Amino acid sequence: MRKQLFRLLFTALLGGTIAATAGHAYADPEHREERREEQRHEERHEERRDERRWSHEAPPALRVERHADRRGYLWVGGRWDWRDGRYQWIGGRYEAERRGYTWREPRYELREGAYVNVEGSWVVAGPRAAPPALREERWEARHGFVWVRGRYDWRGGEYAWAPGHYEKERVGFVWREPRWELRDGTYVNVEGGWVAQ
């Protein structure tokens, strides 16, 4: 009898607490309206953010800006930004230099019929000069192994030689040599690796 009474009392209290909480959080018309307004505000904010990044019109030509060189600083040229349904000019500025990094200018890219603003950013500085010619190395064929020839790596702001070595063969795979590719005025190391035949 006591257990049943206790169970009924506990259920009533718990149910009342849940109902009161639910009533406050979900049933209150004023609260629901506040939440709807928050959602509408978030949607408008999202639309405005998208408007700044996407345009079906190509941006105008960049303006010429005069600036003086400043020691320890890099001049970041101005750019066009898409805001409120039109392009607006944002003037250039000085950025403190970052050792080991180079500045990549912002740009617009045409993607699926819309111009997308790709923000400028600091990227790890790579070499601007091509790597030296590969060194000649002596090696002998070994059964079950592939000779991976030496290459130049970029370390500490200069090219450093990494000697060749043997790699155990992998059935159904071939070794792809690493290579340097010129991208946006900087040489990028494309790593070698095993690729399926």
FIKOLZA-1660 file (N, C-alpha, C; in steps of 0.1 Angstrom, whole numbers, plus 5000, padded with zeros to 4 digits):
% residues 197
   i   px   py   pz ch aa at
   1 5008 4988 5000  A  M  N
   1 5000 5000 5000  A  M CA
   1 5009 5013 5000  A  M  C
   2 5019 5013 5009  A  R  N
   2 5028 5024 5010  A  R CA
   2 5035 5026 4996  A  R  C
   3 5040 5015 4991  A  K  N
   3 5047 5015 4978  A  K CA
   3 5038 5021 4967  A  K  C
   4 5026 5017 4966  A  Q  N
   4 5017 5022 4956  A  Q CA
   4 5014 5037 4958  A  Q  C
   5 5012 5041 4971  A  L  N
   5 5010 5056 4974  A  L CA
   5 5023 5064 4970  A  L  C
   6 5034 5058 4974  A  F  N
   6 5047 5065 4971  A  F CA
   6 5049 5066 4955  A  F  C
   7 5046 5056 4948  A  R  N
   7 5047 5056 4933  A  R CA
   7 5037 5066 4927  A  R  C
   8 5025 5067 4932  A  L  N
   8 5015 5076 4927  A  L CA
   8 5020 5091 4929  A  L  C
   9 5025 5093 4942  A  L  N
   9 5030 5106 4945  A  L CA
   9 5042 5110 4937  A  L  C
  10 5051 5101 4935  A  F  N
  10 5063 5104 4927  A  F CA
  10 5060 5106 4913  A  F  C
  11 5051 5098 4907  A  T  N
  11 5046 5100 4893  A  T CA
  11 5039 5114 4891  A  T  C
  12 5031 5118 4901  A  A  N
  12 5024 5130 4900  A  A CA
  12 5034 5142 4901  A  A  C
  13 5044 5141 4910  A  L  N
  13 5054 5152 4911  A  L CA
  13 5062 5153 4899  A  L  C
  14 5067 5141 4894  A  L  N
  14 5076 5141 4882  A  L CA
  14 5068 5146 4870  A  L  C
  15 5056 5141 4868  A  G  N
  15 5048 5145 4857  A  G CA
  15 5045 5160 4857  A  G  C
  16 5043 5165 4869  A  G  N
  16 5040 5180 4871  A  G CA
  16 5052 5188 4867  A  G  C
  17 5064 5183 4871  A  T  N
  17 5077 5190 4868  A  T CA
  17 5079 5190 4853  A  T  C
  18 5077 5178 4847  A  I  N
  18 5079 5178 4832  A  I CA
  18 5069 5187 4825  A  I  C
  19 5056 5186 4830  A  A  N
  19 5046 5194 4823  A  A CA
  19 5049 5209 4825  A  A  C
  20 5054 5213 4837  A  A  N
  20 5057 5227 4839  A  A CA
  20 5068 5231 4831  A  A  C
  21 5079 5222 4830  A  T  N
  21 5090 5226 4821  A  T CA
  21 5086 5227 4807  A  T  C
  22 5078 5217 4802  A  A  N
  22 5074 5217 4789  A  A CA
  22 5065 5229 4786  A  A  C
  23 5057 5232 4795  A  G  N
  23 5048 5244 4793  A  G CA
  23 5056 5256 4792  A  G  C
  24 5066 5257 4800  A  H  N
  24 5074 5270 4799  A  H CA
  24 5082 5270 4786  A  H  C
  25 5088 5259 4783  A  A  N
  25 5097 5259 4771  A  A CA
  25 5090 5258 4758  A  A  C
  26 5079 5251 4757  A  Y  N
  26 5073 5249 4744  A  Y CA
  26 5059 5254 4742  A  Y  C
  27 5051 5254 4753  A  A  N
  27 5037 5257 4752  A  A CA
  27 5035 5272 4753  A  A  C
  28 5044 5279 4759  A  D  N
  28 5042 5294 4761  A  D CA
  28 5042 5301 4747  A  D  C
  29 5031 5307 4743  A  P  N
  29 5031 5313 4729  A  P CA
  29 5041 5324 4728  A  P  C
  30 5044 5332 4739  A  E  N
  30 5054 5342 4738  A  E CA
  30 5068 5337 4735  A  E  C
  31 5071 5326 4742  A  H  N
  31 5084 5319 4740  A  H CA
  31 5086 5314 4726  A  H  C
  32 5075 5307 4721  A  R  N
  32 5075 5302 4707  A  R CA
  32 5078 5313 4697  A  R  C
  33 5071 5324 4699  A  E  N
  33 5073 5336 4690  A  E CA
  33 5087 5341 4691  A  E  C
  34 5093 5342 4703  A  E  N
  34 5107 5346 4704  A  E CA
  34 5116 5337 4697  A  E  C
  35 5114 5324 4698  A  R  N
  35 5122 5314 4691  A  R CA
  35 5121 5316 4676  A  R  C
  36 5109 5318 4671  A  R  N
  36 5107 5320 4657  A  R CA
  36 5114 5332 4652  A  R  C
  37 5114 5343 4660  A  E  N
  37 5120 5355 4656  A  E CA
  37 5136 5353 4656  A  E  C
  38 5141 5345 4665  A  E  N
  38 5155 5342 4665  A  E CA
  38 5159 5334 4652  A  E  C
  39 5150 5325 4649  A  Q  N
  39 5153 5317 4637  A  Q CA
  39 5153 5326 4624  A  Q  C
  40 5143 5335 4623  A  R  N
  40 5142 5344 4612  A  R CA
  40 5154 5353 4611  A  R  C
  41 5159 5357 4623  A  H  N
  41 5171 5366 4624  A  H CA
  41 5183 5358 4619  A  H  C
  42 5184 5345 4623  A  E  N
  42 5196 5337 4619  A  E CA
  42 5195 5334 4604  A  E  C
  43 5183 5332 4598  A  E  N
  43 5182 5330 4584  A  E CA
  43 5186 5343 4576  A  E  C
  44 5181 5354 4581  A  R  N
  44 5185 5367 4574  A  R CA
  44 5200 5369 4575  A  R  C
  45 5206 5366 4586  A  H  N
  45 5220 5368 4588  A  H CA
  45 5228 5359 4578  A  H  C
  46 5223 5346 4577  A  E  N
  46 5229 5336 4568  A  E CA
  46 5228 5341 4553  A  E  C
  47 5216 5347 4550  A  E  N
  47 5214 5352 4536  A  E CA
  47 5224 5364 4533  A  E  C
  48 5225 5373 4543  A  R  N
  48 5234 5384 4541  A  R CA
  48 5249 5379 4540  A  R  C
  49 5253 5369 4548  A  R  N
  49 5266 5364 4547  A  R CA
  49 5268 5358 4533  A  R  C
  50 5258 5350 4528  A  D  N
  50 5259 5345 4514  A  D CA
  50 5260 5356 4504  A  D  C
  51 5252 5366 4506  A  E  N
  51 5252 5377 4496  A  E CA
  51 5266 5383 4494  A  E  C
  52 5274 5384 4505  A  R  N
  52 5287 5390 4505  A  R CA
  52 5296 5381 4497  A  R  C
  53 5294 5369 4496  A  R  N
  53 5303 5359 4490  A  R CA
  53 5300 5356 4476  A  R  C
  54 5287 5356 4472  A  W  N
  54 5283 5351 4459  A  W CA
  54 5277 5362 4450  A  W  C
  55 5281 5362 4438  A  S  N
  55 5275 5372 4428  A  S CA
  55 5275 5366 4414  A  S  C
  56 5265 5369 4407  A  H  N
  56 5264 5364 4393  A  H CA
  56 5271 5374 4383  A  H  C
  57 5275 5385 4389  A  E  N
  57 5283 5395 4381  A  E CA
  57 5297 5394 4384  A  E  C
  58 5306 5396 4373  A  A  N
  58 5320 5396 4376  A  A CA
  58 5324 5409 4383  A  A  C
  59 5334 5408 4392  A  P  N
  59 5338 5420 4399  A  P CA
  59 5345 5430 4389  A  P  C
  60 5345 5443 4393  A  P  N
  60 5351 5453 4384  A  P CA
  60 5367 5451 4385  A  P  C
  61 5374 5458 4376  A  A  N
  61 5388 5458 4377  A  A CA
  61 5393 5464 4390  A  A  C
  62 5405 5459 4395  A  L  N
  62 5410 5464 4407  A  L CA
  62 5415 5478 4405  A  L  C
  63 5413 5486 4416  A  R  N
  63 5418 5500 4416  A  R CA
  63 5433 5500 4418  A  R  C
  64 5440 5510 4413  A  V  N
  64 5454 5512 4416  A  V CA
  64 5455 5520 4428  A  V  C
  65 5463 5515 4438  A  E  N
  65 5465 5522 4451  A  E CA
  65 5479 5525 4453  A  E  C
  66 5482 5537 4457  A  R  N
  66 5496 5541 4460  A  R CA
  66 5499 5538 4474  A  R  C
  67 5511 5532 4476  A  H  N
  67 5516 5529 4490  A  H CA
  67 5531 5530 4490  A  H  C
  68 5536 5532 4502  A  A  N
  68 5551 5532 4504  A  A CA
  68 5555 5519 4511  A  A  C
  69 5567 5514 4507  A  D  N
  69 5572 5502 4514  A  D CA
  69 5575 5505 4529  A  D  C
  70 5571 5496 4537  A  R  N
  70 5574 5498 4552  A  R CA
  70 5581 5485 4557  A  R  C
  71 5592 5488 4563  A  R  N
  71 5600 5477 4568  A  R CA
  71 5592 5468 4578  A  R  C
  72 5592 5455 4576  A  G  N
  72 5585 5446 4585  A  G CA
  72 5570 5444 4582  A  G  C
  73 5566 5451 4571  A  Y  N
  73 5552 5450 4568  A  Y CA
  73 5550 5447 4553  A  Y  C
  74 5539 5441 4550  A  L  N
  74 5535 5437 4536  A  L CA
  74 5523 5445 4532  A  L  C
  75 5523 5451 4520  A  W  N
  75 5511 5458 4516  A  W CA
  75 5501 5448 4510  A  W  C
  76 5489 5447 4515  A  V  N
  76 5478 5439 4510  A  V CA
  76 5469 5448 4502  A  V  C
  77 5469 5446 4489  A  G  N
  77 5461 5455 4480  A  G CA
  77 5446 5454 4483  A  G  C
  78 5439 5465 4479  A  G  N
  78 5424 5465 4481  A  G CA
  78 5417 5455 4472  A  G  C
  79 5404 5453 4475  A  R  N
  79 5397 5444 4467  A  R CA
  79 5382 5448 4467  A  R  C
  80 5375 5442 4458  A  W  N
  80 5360 5443 4457  A  W CA
  80 5354 5433 4466  A  W  C
  81 5344 5437 4473  A  D  N
  81 5336 5428 4482  A  D CA
  81 5321 5429 4478  A  D  C
  82 5314 5418 4478  A  W  N
  82 5300 5417 4474  A  W CA
  82 5292 5419 4486  A  W  C
  83 5285 5431 4487  A  R  N
  83 5277 5434 4499  A  R CA
  83 5264 5441 4495  A  R  C
  84 5253 5437 4501  A  D  N
  84 5240 5443 4499  A  D CA
  84 5237 5444 4484  A  D  C
  85 5240 5433 4477  A  G  N
  85 5236 5432 4463  A  G CA
  85 5245 5440 4453  A  G  C
  86 5257 5445 4458  A  R  N
  86 5265 5452 4448  A  R CA
  86 5280 5451 4453  A  R  C
  87 5289 5454 4444  A  Y  N
  87 5303 5454 4448  A  Y CA
  87 5307 5467 4455  A  Y  C
  88 5314 5466 4466  A  Q  N
  88 5319 5477 4473  A  Q CA
  88 5335 5476 4474  A  Q  C
  89 5342 5487 4473  A  W  N
  89 5356 5487 4473  A  W CA
  89 5361 5487 4488  A  W  C
  90 5370 5478 4491  A  I  N
  90 5377 5478 4504  A  I CA
  90 5391 5482 4502  A  I  C
  91 5396 5493 4508  A  G  N
  91 5409 5497 4506  A  G CA
  91 5420 5488 4511  A  G  C
  92 5432 5489 4506  A  G  N
  92 5443 5481 4510  A  G CA
  92 5448 5484 4524  A  G  C
  93 5457 5476 4529  A  R  N
  93 5462 5478 4543  A  R CA
  93 5476 5472 4544  A  R  C
  94 5483 5475 4555  A  Y  N
  94 5495 5469 4558  A  Y CA
  94 5493 5458 4567  A  Y  C
  95 5500 5447 4565  A  E  N
  95 5500 5435 4574  A  E CA
  95 5514 5432 4579  A  E  C
  96 5516 5430 4592  A  A  N
  96 5529 5426 4597  A  A CA
  96 5533 5413 4590  A  A  C
  97 5546 5413 4586  A  E  N
  97 5551 5402 4579  A  E CA
  97 5552 5390 4589  A  E  C
  98 5551 5378 4583  A  R  N
  98 5551 5366 4591  A  R CA
  98 5562 5357 4585  A  R  C
  99 5573 5355 4593  A  R  N
  99 5584 5347 4589  A  R CA
  99 5580 5333 4585  A  R  C
 100 5585 5329 4573  A  G  N
 100 5582 5315 4568  A  G CA
 100 5568 5314 4561  A  G  C
 101 5561 5326 4559  A  Y  N
 101 5548 5326 4552  A  Y CA
 101 5548 5336 4541  A  Y  C
 102 5540 5334 4532  A  T  N
 102 5538 5344 4521  A  T CA
 102 5523 5347 4520  A  T  C
 103 5519 5359 4516  A  W  N
 103 5505 5363 4515  A  W CA
 103 5500 5359 4501  A  W  C
 104 5488 5352 4502  A  R  N
 104 5481 5348 4490  A  R CA
 104 5470 5358 4488  A  R  C
 105 5470 5365 4477  A  E  N
 105 5460 5375 4474  A  E CA
 105 5446 5369 4474  A  E  C
 106 5436 5377 4478  A  P  N
 106 5422 5372 4476  A  P CA
 106 5418 5372 4461  A  P  C
 107 5408 5365 4458  A  R  N
 107 5404 5364 4444  A  R CA
 107 5390 5360 4443  A  R  C
 108 5384 5362 4431  A  Y  N
 108 5371 5357 4428  A  Y CA
 108 5372 5345 4419  A  Y  C
 109 5365 5334 4421  A  E  N
 109 5365 5323 4412  A  E CA
 109 5351 5320 4407  A  E  C
 110 5350 5317 4395  A  L  N
 110 5337 5314 4389  A  L CA
 110 5333 5299 4391  A  L  C
 111 5323 5297 4399  A  R  N
 111 5319 5283 4403  A  R CA
 111 5304 5282 4400  A  R  C
 112 5301 5273 4391  A  E  N
 112 5287 5270 4388  A  E CA
 112 5279 5282 4385  A  E  C
 113 5285 5291 4377  A  G  N
 113 5278 5303 4373  A  G CA
 113 5278 5315 4383  A  G  C
 114 5284 5313 4394  A  A  N
 114 5285 5324 4404  A  A CA
 114 5299 5327 4407  A  A  C
 115 5302 5340 4410  A  Y  N
 115 5315 5344 4414  A  Y CA
 115 5316 5343 4429  A  Y  C
 116 5326 5335 4434  A  V  N
 116 5328 5333 4448  A  V CA
 116 5341 5340 4453  A  V  C
 117 5339 5347 4464  A  N  N
 117 5351 5354 4470  A  N CA
 117 5359 5344 4478  A  N  C
 118 5372 5342 4474  A  V  N
 118 5381 5334 4481  A  V CA
 118 5390 5343 4489  A  V  C
 119 5389 5343 4502  A  E  N
 119 5396 5352 4510  A  E CA
 119 5411 5351 4509  A  E  C
 120 5419 5362 4510  A  G  N
 120 5433 5361 4511  A  G CA
 120 5438 5355 4524  A  G  C
 121 5450 5349 4524  A  S  N
 121 5455 5343 4536  A  S CA
 121 5470 5341 4536  A  S  C
 122 5476 5339 4547  A  W  N
 122 5490 5336 4548  A  W CA
 122 5492 5321 4546  A  W  C
 123 5501 5317 4537  A  V  N
 123 5504 5303 4534  A  V CA
 123 5519 5301 4536  A  V  C
 124 5522 5289 4540  A  V  N
 124 5536 5285 4542  A  V CA
 124 5544 5289 4529  A  V  C
 125 5555 5296 4531  A  A  N
 125 5563 5300 4520  A  A CA
 125 5571 5289 4514  A  A  C
 126 5570 5287 4501  A  G  N
 126 5578 5277 4494  A  G CA
 126 5588 5284 4486  A  G  C
 127 5596 5275 4479  A  P  N
 127 5606 5281 4470  A  P CA
 127 5600 5288 4457  A  P  C
 128 5607 5298 4453  A  R  N
 128 5602 5305 4441  A  R CA
 128 5611 5301 4429  A  R  C
 129 5623 5295 4433  A  A  N
 129 5632 5290 4422  A  A CA
 129 5631 5275 4421  A  A  C
 130 5633 5270 4409  A  A  N
 130 5632 5256 4406  A  A CA
 130 5642 5248 4414  A  A  C
 131 5639 5236 4417  A  P  N
 131 5650 5228 4424  A  P CA
 131 5661 5225 4415  A  P  C
 132 5673 5222 4421  A  P  N
 132 5685 5218 4412  A  P CA
 132 5682 5205 4405  A  P  C
 133 5690 5202 4395  A  A  N
 133 5689 5190 4388  A  A CA
 133 5692 5178 4398  A  A  C
 134 5685 5167 4396  A  L  N
 134 5687 5156 4405  A  L CA
 134 5702 5150 4404  A  L  C
 135 5707 5146 4415  A  R  N
 135 5720 5140 4415  A  R CA
 135 5720 5126 4410  A  R  C
 136 5731 5122 4404  A  E  N
 136 5732 5108 4399  A  E CA
 136 5736 5099 4411  A  E  C
 137 5729 5088 4412  A  E  N
 137 5732 5079 4423  A  E CA
 137 5735 5065 4418  A  E  C
 138 5744 5058 4424  A  R  N
 138 5747 5044 4420  A  R CA
 138 5738 5035 4428  A  R  C
 139 5732 5025 4421  A  W  N
 139 5724 5015 4428  A  W CA
 139 5723 5003 4419  A  W  C
 140 5720 4992 4425  A  E  N
 140 5719 4979 4418  A  E CA
 140 5705 4973 4420  A  E  C
 141 5700 4966 4410  A  A  N
 141 5687 4960 4410  A  A CA
 141 5687 4950 4421  A  A  C
 142 5677 4949 4429  A  R  N
 142 5675 4939 4440  A  R CA
 142 5662 4932 4438  A  R  C
 143 5662 4919 4439  A  H  N
 143 5649 4912 4437  A  H CA
 143 5640 4915 4449  A  H  C
 144 5627 4918 4445  A  G  N
 144 5617 4921 4455  A  G CA
 144 5617 4936 4460  A  G  C
 145 5626 4944 4454  A  F  N
 145 5627 4958 4459  A  F CA
 145 5627 4968 4447  A  F  C
 146 5623 4980 4450  A  V  N
 146 5623 4991 4440  A  V CA
 146 5632 5001 4445  A  V  C
 147 5640 5007 4435  A  W  N
 147 5649 5018 4439  A  W CA
 147 5641 5031 4438  A  W  C
 148 5640 5038 4449  A  V  N
 148 5634 5051 4449  A  V CA
 148 5645 5061 4449  A  V  C
 149 5646 5069 4438  A  R  N
 149 5658 5078 4437  A  R CA
 149 5657 5090 4446  A  R  C
 150 5668 5096 4449  A  G  N
 150 5669 5107 4458  A  G CA
 150 5661 5119 4452  A  G  C
 151 5659 5129 4461  A  R  N
 151 5651 5141 4456  A  R CA
 151 5656 5153 4465  A  R  C
 152 5651 5164 4461  A  Y  N
 152 5654 5176 4469  A  Y CA
 152 5641 5180 4477  A  Y  C
 153 5643 5182 4490  A  D  N
 153 5632 5187 4498  A  D CA
 153 5635 5202 4501  A  D  C
 154 5625 5209 4506  A  W  N
 154 5626 5223 4510  A  W CA
 154 5627 5223 4525  A  W  C
 155 5638 5227 4531  A  R  N
 155 5640 5227 4545  A  R CA
 155 5648 5240 4549  A  R  C
 156 5642 5247 4559  A  G  N
 156 5649 5259 4564  A  G CA
 156 5652 5269 4554  A  G  C
 157 5643 5271 4544  A  G  N
 157 5644 5281 4534  A  G CA
 157 5654 5278 4523  A  G  C
 158 5658 5265 4521  A  E  N
 158 5667 5261 4510  A  E CA
 158 5664 5247 4507  A  E  C
 159 5669 5243 4495  A  Y  N
 159 5667 5229 4490  A  Y CA
 159 5678 5220 4497  A  Y  C
 160 5673 5209 4502  A  A  N
 160 5682 5199 4508  A  A CA
 160 5681 5186 4502  A  A  C
 161 5692 5179 4499  A  W  N
 161 5692 5166 4492  A  W CA
 161 5688 5155 4502  A  W  C
 162 5678 5146 4497  A  A  N
 162 5674 5134 4505  A  A CA
 162 5679 5123 4496  A  A  C
 163 5688 5115 4500  A  P  N
 163 5693 5104 4492  A  P CA
 163 5683 5093 4489  A  P  C
 164 5685 5085 4478  A  G  N
 164 5676 5075 4474  A  G CA
 164 5677 5063 4484  A  G  C
 165 5667 5054 4482  A  H  N
 165 5666 5042 4491  A  H CA
 165 5658 5031 4484  A  H  C
 166 5659 5019 4490  A  Y  N
 166 5651 5008 4485  A  Y CA
 166 5638 5007 4492  A  Y  C
 167 5627 5004 4484  A  E  N
 167 5614 5001 4490  A  E CA
 167 5610 4987 4486  A  E  C
 168 5604 4980 4495  A  K  N
 168 5599 4966 4492  A  K CA
 168 5588 4967 4482  A  K  C
 169 5588 4959 4472  A  E  N
 169 5578 4959 4461  A  E CA
 169 5564 4956 4468  A  E  C
 170 5554 4962 4461  A  R  N
 170 5540 4959 4466  A  R CA
 170 5533 4954 4454  A  R  C
 171 5528 4942 4455  A  V  N
 171 5521 4935 4444  A  V CA
 171 5508 4944 4440  A  V  C
 172 5507 4946 4426  A  G  N
 172 5496 4954 4421  A  G CA
 172 5498 4969 4422  A  G  C
 173 5509 4974 4427  A  F  N
 173 5512 4988 4428  A  F CA
 173 5525 4992 4421  A  F  C
 174 5526 5004 4417  A  V  N
 174 5538 5010 4411  A  V CA
 174 5542 5022 4419  A  V  C
 175 5555 5025 4419  A  W  N
 175 5559 5037 4427  A  W CA
 175 5559 5049 4418  A  W  C
 176 5552 5060 4423  A  R  N
 176 5551 5072 4415  A  R CA
 176 5561 5082 4421  A  R  C
 177 5570 5087 4413  A  E  N
 177 5581 5095 4417  A  E CA
 177 5575 5109 4423  A  E  C
 178 5582 5114 4433  A  P  N
 178 5578 5128 4437  A  P CA
 178 5582 5138 4427  A  P  C
 179 5576 5150 4427  A  R  N
 179 5579 5160 4417  A  R CA
 179 5576 5174 4423  A  R  C
 180 5582 5184 4417  A  W  N
 180 5579 5198 4421  A  W CA
 180 5571 5204 4410  A  W  C
 181 5560 5211 4414  A  E  N
 181 5551 5218 4404  A  E CA
 181 5551 5232 4408  A  E  C
 182 5551 5241 4397  A  L  N
 182 5550 5255 4399  A  L CA
 182 5535 5259 4400  A  L  C
 183 5531 5265 4411  A  R  N
 183 5517 5269 4413  A  R CA
 183 5517 5283 4419  A  R  C
 184 5511 5292 4412  A  D  N
 184 5510 5306 4417  A  D CA
 184 5523 5312 4420  A  D  C
 185 5533 5309 4412  A  G  N
 185 5547 5315 4414  A  G CA
 185 5555 5308 4425  A  G  C
 186 5550 5297 4431  A  T  N
 186 5557 5290 4441  A  T CA
 186 5558 5275 4437  A  T  C
 187 5570 5269 4440  A  Y  N
 187 5572 5255 4437  A  Y CA
 187 5566 5247 4449  A  Y  C
 188 5558 5237 4445  A  V  N
 188 5551 5229 4455  A  V CA
 188 5556 5215 4454  A  V  C
 189 5559 5208 4465  A  N  N
 189 5564 5194 4464  A  N CA
 189 5552 5185 4464  A  N  C
 190 5551 5177 4453  A  V  N
 190 5540 5167 4452  A  V CA
 190 5547 5154 4456  A  V  C
 191 5543 5149 4468  A  E  N
 191 5549 5137 4473  A  E CA
 191 5547 5125 4464  A  E  C
 192 5557 5116 4464  A  G  N
 192 5556 5103 4457  A  G CA
 192 5548 5093 4465  A  G  C
 193 5545 5082 4459  A  G  N
 193 5538 5072 4467  A  G CA
 193 5534 5060 4458  A  G  C
 194 5529 5050 4464  A  W  N
 194 5525 5038 4457  A  W CA
 194 5511 5040 4451  A  W  C
 195 5509 5037 4439  A  V  N
 195 5496 5038 4432  A  V CA
 195 5492 5025 4426  A  V  C
 196 5479 5022 4426  A  A  N
 196 5475 5009 4420  A  A CA
 196 5477 5009 4405  A  A  C
 197 5480 4997 4399  A  Q  N
 197 5483 4996 4385  A  Q CA
 197 5470 4996 4377  A  Q  C
% end
